[in-house]
């Protein structure tokens, strides 16, 4: 199948963004994290936000794929391969954001030589590594033509499902176990992360499947897309329920999280919070709750875009709200640790956390996303070559689930 002019142009744009991202990252390596908007008051920013976001996108895709074999949902087997490819690409992007946030790539070796086994960050590295290995094994056995390969897919899926849930739970524990930050330590932080991973990952999968349908690379039955849209509505409702539980706990008279809730709902991060509630949860649920709307792919795509954007905004307010106020108040405040602070500038002190990403961070993030998109395009063309020329859904079904009977 020949590549269209629009596809070539899109690949060219993605390539340029990738090159720009690499150049910005090299600039960051030369100048240190001082070229970013992060400081002593707000030590995590756009990179960690995107790390949380992409871990969720990855977990959602693999949960859908592994559920096909674990729970014998035959319809989901038809989209298992693109779901696993998407999951693999997203977890690689998430890993890249962690490495970029280190500030110096030379520090990576310390993960092996000096690990802190009681740190949730170290747990997360271990789980993400296992998660990537599971994804690669999944892809290998799903595309292998060796006898018995499809039986091994069922075996791998038994490990994939709990690890997919665990990888986002451990990411949540990085925040939930930080008692120094009022808005993070929560008993339901892990369920919050898993729920948002399900709806954002499923929404992105729906967007990808619609895109593959239009490009002719992979055909998905409209009935299955409507079924997945219904599942997305359920996931959105569950996510909204967990957020409601958290807000109620913080808002109840005498609760310890009143200050954080005020910042989250009326303060600096309020626009992100209300965007996620209204645009990312309420509107998509009201659309997808009706069966006739789930049959209209335009509305499904629109709702999926809103869900993905809403979860990204959720990551922003969840991360930055707890950085808004310091645990040790009082003048002159906290030294920001920026270049001005090193030079003794007048704005070296702060009484509240402030953060705005610089152009370096934005370009690096765009570069990573563009690289991930290029990787997804390359993997779909490599691992699903037959589907590009198939004209019937039955042929595509035989390619994606060649041995569904043996799995069941």
C-alpha positions in Angstrom: 0.0 0.0 0.0 1.4 3.3 -1.1 1.8 6.1 1.4 -0.5 9.1 0.7 0.8 12.6 0.4 -1.0 13.6 3.6 0.6 10.7 5.5 4.1 11.7 4.1 3.5 15.3 5.2 2.4 14.2 8.7 5.5 11.9 9.0 7.7 14.8 7.9 6.2 17.1 10.6 6.6 14.5 13.2 10.2 14.0 12.2 10.9 17.7 12.5 9.3 17.8 15.9 11.4 14.9 17.0 14.6 16.5 15.8 13.6 19.8 17.6 12.9 17.8 20.8 16.3 16.1 20.7 18.0 19.5 20.1 16.1 21.0 23.1 17.1 18.0 25.3 20.7 18.4 24.4 20.4 22.1 25.2 19.0 21.1 28.6 21.8 18.7 29.2 24.3 21.5 28.6 22.5 24.0 30.8 21.1 21.7 33.4 17.5 21.8 34.8 18.0 25.5 35.3 16.7 26.0 31.8 13.3 24.6 32.8 10.7 26.3 34.9 11.2 23.9 37.9 12.8 25.2 41.1 13.1 24.2 44.8 9.5 25.1 45.4 8.2 23.1 42.5 10.6 20.3 41.8 8.3 18.4 39.5 6.7 19.9 36.4 5.7 19.1 32.8 7.9 16.0 32.5 6.5 14.2 35.5 3.0 15.3 34.5 3.5 13.6 31.1 5.1 10.6 32.8 1.9 10.0 34.8 -0.2 10.7 31.8 1.5 8.3 29.5 1.7 5.5 32.1 -2.1 5.7 32.3 -2.5 5.7 28.5 -0.3 2.6 28.4 -2.1 0.7 31.2 -5.5 1.3 29.7 -4.5 -0.3 26.4 -2.9 -3.4 27.9 -5.8 -3.9 30.3 -8.2 -4.1 27.3 -5.9 -6.4 25.4 -5.2 -8.8 28.3 -8.9 -8.9 29.3 -9.6 -10.5 25.9 -7.8 -13.7 26.9 -8.3 -13.6 30.7 -12.1 -13.1 30.6 -12.6 -14.7 27.1 -14.0 -11.5 25.6 -13.8 -12.6 22.0 -14.6 -9.2 20.5 -11.7 -7.6 22.3 -9.3 -10.1 20.7 -9.9 -8.3 17.4 -8.2 -5.1 18.7 -5.7 -6.7 21.0 -2.7 -6.2 18.6 -3.1 -2.5 18.0 -3.9 -2.1 21.8 -0.6 -3.8 22.7 1.3 -1.8 20.2 -0.2 1.4 21.6 0.6 0.3 25.1 4.2 -0.4 24.2 4.8 3.0 22.6 3.1 4.8 25.5 5.2 3.1 28.2 8.4 3.9 26.3 7.4 7.5 26.2 6.7 7.5 29.9 10.1 6.0 30.6 11.7 8.7 28.4 10.1 11.4 30.5 11.6 10.0 33.7 15.1 9.9 32.2 14.7 13.4 30.9 13.6 14.7 34.3 16.8 13.3 35.8 18.6 16.3 34.3 21.7 14.3 33.5 21.6 11.0 31.6 24.8 10.0 33.4 22.8 9.5 36.6 21.0 6.5 35.2 23.7 4.1 36.3 23.0 5.0 39.9 19.7 3.2 39.6 21.6 0.0 39.3 24.6 0.7 41.6 22.8 2.5 44.4 19.1 1.6 44.4 17.0 2.7 47.4 14.7 -0.3 47.8 12.3 1.5 50.1 11.7 4.2 47.6 8.4 4.1 45.6 10.4 5.6 42.7 12.6 2.5 42.6 9.5 0.3 42.8 8.1 2.2 39.8 11.3 1.6 37.8 11.1 -2.1 38.5 7.4 -2.4 37.6 7.8 -0.3 34.4 10.7 -2.5 33.3 8.5 -5.6 33.9 5.6 -3.9 32.1 7.8 -3.2 29.1 9.0 -6.8 29.0 5.4 -8.1 29.2 4.5 -5.8 26.3 7.4 -7.0 24.1 6.6 -10.7 24.9 3.0 -10.0 24.1 3.9 -8.5 20.7 6.3 -11.4 19.9 3.8 -14.2 20.6 0.9 -12.4 19.0 2.8 -11.9 15.7 4.8 -15.2 15.8 3.9 -17.9 13.3 5.5 -20.7 15.4 3.3 -23.5 16.6 1.8 -22.8 20.1 2.6 -19.1 20.0 -1.1 -18.2 20.4 -1.3 -20.4 23.4 1.5 -18.5 25.0 -0.5 -15.2 24.4 -3.0 -16.5 26.9 -0.3 -17.3 29.4 1.3 -13.8 29.0 -2.1 -12.1 29.4 -2.4 -13.7 32.9 0.6 -11.7 34.0 -0.2 -8.6 31.9 -3.4 -7.8 33.5 -2.2 -7.5 37.2 1.0 -5.8 36.1 -1.0 -3.3 34.1 -2.9 -2.4 37.2 0.2 -2.5 39.4 2.2 -0.2 37.2 -0.3 2.6 37.7 -0.8 1.8 41.4 2.9 2.1 42.1 3.0 5.4 40.2 0.1 6.6 42.5 2.0 5.4 45.6 4.9 7.7 44.6 2.5 10.5 45.6 0.3 8.8 48.1 3.2 7.9 50.4 4.6 11.5 50.4 3.1 12.7 53.7 5.0 15.9 53.4 2.5 17.0 50.7 -1.0 17.5 52.0 -2.9 16.9 48.7 -1.1 13.7 47.8 -1.3 11.2 50.7 -4.6 9.5 50.1 -5.8 5.9 50.6 -7.6 5.9 47.3 -4.8 7.5 45.3 -4.1 4.2 43.5 -7.8 3.6 42.5 -7.9 7.2 41.3 -4.9 6.6 39.0 -6.2 3.2 37.8 -9.6 4.6 37.0 -8.2 7.5 35.0 -5.8 5.1 33.3 -8.7 3.0 32.1 -10.7 5.9 30.7 -7.8 7.8 29.1 -6.2 4.6 27.7 -9.5 3.3 26.3 -10.3 6.8 24.9 -6.9 6.9 23.1 -7.4 3.4 21.8 -10.7 4.4 20.3 -9.0 7.4 18.6 -6.3 5.2 17.2 -8.8 2.6 16.0 -10.8 5.2 14.2 -7.6 6.6 12.7 -6.5 3.2 11.5 -10.0 2.6 10.0 -9.8 5.8 8.0 -6.3 5.1 6.8 -7.2 1.5 5.8 -4.3 0.0 7.9 -6.7 -1.9 10.3 -10.4 -2.4 10.1 -12.5 -2.5 13.2 -16.2 -3.3 13.2 -18.5 -0.4 14.2 -20.4 -2.6 16.6 -17.1 -3.2 18.5 -16.3 0.5 18.5 -19.7 1.2 20.0 -19.1 -1.5 22.6 -15.8 0.0 23.6 -17.5 3.4 23.8 -20.0 2.0 26.2 -17.1 0.6 28.3 -15.5 4.1 28.2 -18.7 5.6 29.6 -18.6 3.2 32.6 -14.9 4.0 33.2 -15.6 7.7 33.1 -18.4 7.3 35.7 -16.0 5.2 38.0 -13.3 7.9 37.6 -15.8 10.6 38.5 -17.0 8.6 41.6 -13.4 8.3 43.0 -12.8 12.0 42.5 -16.1 12.8 44.2 -15.0 10.6 47.2 -11.7 12.4 47.4 -13.3 15.9 47.2 -15.9 15.0 49.9 -13.2 13.7 52.2 -11.3 16.9 51.8 -14.3 19.2 52.0 -15.9 17.7 55.1 -15.7 20.1 58.1 -12.5 19.6 60.1 -10.8 17.6 57.4 -7.0 18.1 56.9 -7.2 18.9 53.2 -9.3 22.0 53.3 -6.4 24.3 52.2 -5.5 22.0 49.3 -9.1 21.8 48.2 -9.4 25.6 48.2 -6.4 25.8 45.9 -7.7 23.0 43.7 -11.2 24.5 43.3 -10.7 28.2 43.5 -7.0 28.8 43.4 -4.2 28.6 40.8 -5.0 25.0 39.6 -8.8 25.6 39.6 -9.0 26.0 35.8 -7.4 22.5 35.3 -9.7 20.9 38.0 -12.9 22.3 36.6 -11.9 21.6 33.0 -11.4 17.9 33.9 -14.7 17.7 35.8 -16.9 19.4 33.2 -15.1 18.8 29.9 -13.3 15.6 30.7 -16.0 13.7 32.7 -19.4 15.3 32.6 -19.7 16.1 28.9 -18.3 12.7 27.6 -20.5 10.7 30.0 -23.6 12.6 29.0 -22.8 11.9 25.3 -21.8 8.2 25.6 -24.5 7.3 28.1 -27.0 7.0 25.2 -26.7 4.0 22.9 -27.6 6.0 19.7 -24.7 8.4 20.4 -22.2 5.5 20.7 -23.2 4.4 17.2 -22.0 7.8 15.8 -18.3 7.7 15.4 -18.0 11.4 15.2 -19.4 11.8 18.7 -17.3 8.9 20.0 -14.1 10.5 18.6 -15.2 13.9 20.1 -15.9 12.3 23.5 -12.6 10.4 23.5 -10.6 13.6 22.8 -12.3 15.3 25.7 -11.6 12.4 28.0 -7.9 12.3 27.0 -7.6 16.1 27.5 -9.4 15.9 30.8 -7.1 13.3 32.2 -4.1 15.3 31.2 -5.5 18.3 33.0 -6.2 16.0 36.0 -2.5 15.1 36.1 -1.7 18.8 36.1 -3.9 19.8 39.1 -3.1 16.6 41.0 0.7 17.3 40.7 0.9 21.0 41.0 -1.8 21.8 43.7 0.4 20.3 46.5 3.3 22.4 45.3 1.3 25.7 45.6 2.0 26.1 49.4 5.1 25.3 51.4 5.1 23.3 54.6 7.4 25.8 56.3 5.9 29.3 55.8 7.4 32.6 56.8 9.6 35.3 55.3 11.8 35.4 53.4 10.5 32.1 52.1 12.2 29.4 50.2 15.2 29.9 48.0 14.1 29.0 44.5 17.5 27.6 43.5 17.3 29.2 40.1 20.0 31.1 38.3 18.8 34.3 39.9 19.1 32.7 43.3 22.7 31.6 42.6 23.6 35.2 41.5 21.8 36.7 44.5 19.0 38.2 42.5 16.1 40.0 44.2 13.6 37.3 43.2 15.5 34.4 44.7 12.9 33.9 47.5 9.3 32.7 47.3 6.5 32.4 49.8 4.4 30.2 47.5 5.2 27.6 44.8 5.2 28.9 41.3 5.8 27.1 38.0 5.5 27.8 34.3 7.1 25.5 31.8 9.7 27.0 29.6 10.0 26.6 25.8 12.7 23.9 26.4 10.2 21.7 28.3 7.5 22.3 25.7 9.7 21.4 22.8 11.1 18.3 24.5 7.6 17.1 25.3 6.5 17.7 21.7 9.6 15.8 20.5 8.8 12.8 22.7 5.2 12.7 21.6 6.2 13.0 18.0 8.8 10.2 18.4 6.1 8.0 20.0 3.7 8.7 17.1 6.4 7.8 14.6 7.1 4.6 16.5 3.4 3.6 16.5 3.2 4.2 12.7 6.3 2.1 12.1 5.2 -0.8 14.4 1.7 -0.9 12.8 3.2 -1.2 9.4 5.7 -3.8 10.5 3.4 -6.0 12.6 0.1 -5.6 10.7 1.3 -5.7 7.0 -1.5 -8.0 5.8 -4.3 -5.9 7.3 -3.4 -3.0 4.9 -4.5 -5.0 1.9 -7.5 -6.8 3.4 -10.9 -5.6 2.2 -13.2 -7.7 4.4 -13.6 -7.6 8.2 -13.6 -11.4 8.2 -10.0 -11.5 6.8 -8.9 -8.9 9.3 -10.4 -11.0 12.0 -8.5 -14.1 11.0 -5.2 -12.1 11.0 -5.6 -10.6 14.4 -7.1 -13.7 16.2 -5.7 -16.7 14.3 -6.2 -19.1 17.2 -8.9 -17.7 19.4 -10.3 -21.2 19.9 -7.1 -22.4 21.5 -7.1 -19.5 23.9 -10.6 -20.2 25.0 
